Amino acid sequence: MTDNVHTDVESLSPETAPGTVFDRYAAEGVLAYQSCASCRQAVFPPRVLCPSCGSDDLDWLPSGGRGTVYSATVIAPRGKEPYTVALIDLDEGFRMMSTVTTGDDRPVAIDDSVTVSFRSSEAEPPLPVFAVEAGR
């Protein structure tokens, strides 16, 4: 999205709801987050009010999609391939949960540098997923 979208509680509609705006950015391959104009905190997941100061003066910004693994665990569902779920500290100052791959058989490690991409399906909006950067 080329326009900076502003979250305004008074004009909230299904088209401007935080989850809908996030999905529109994701459809364009952009990991978006909100920034509070009042206290300058990065806000994620998308919300109507800043969790730090309560302001509704939130702007949407594109993330560079780079971050560091804060914590990781392997989920091994019965009869399916195991996968890694991690908390990622993004360079812009917010933390999110996502899946992470290494591209080889090594496990994901705390402090690994990761970059975002998006996994798409016809039934769901694109989901941000991460991969460990080469040469970690």
Phi, psi and omega in degrees: 000133182272332181274141174281120182268136179250131176275121180231115185304320184292334181249022181294133178218172177303329181283335182251005177300141185308317179296323179293316179297316178302315180296323178295317176298314181301323178298336177264006179078026181244126172275109184256152175217169179256153175231132180280123179289338182278311185247359176069015178281141170286136184240122175201137003291167182303139183217173176268328181235146176294127179288345181275313185237352179085002181290150173259013181269073184250132176249150177267136178227150175278135174274152174287347176079015178247144180196190184228139178290123177269320183203150180211149174215155178259130176259128182236082180292143180300129176078007180228166179290137175293154177214158183260131173247135184222156166267128183246126172270109180282151183302335182280354174106014175239162181241139176219160178258139179197175172273153181223138174239156180254343182085357176214193183272359180288146178286156173291137183240152174302140182078003173298140173276135183227158175230152184270150165218181182234135177259128184244151169214161181291331185273340186233155172293158179302140180250135176287131176228158185237154175229142177293134180291144178299146179076025182301000000 
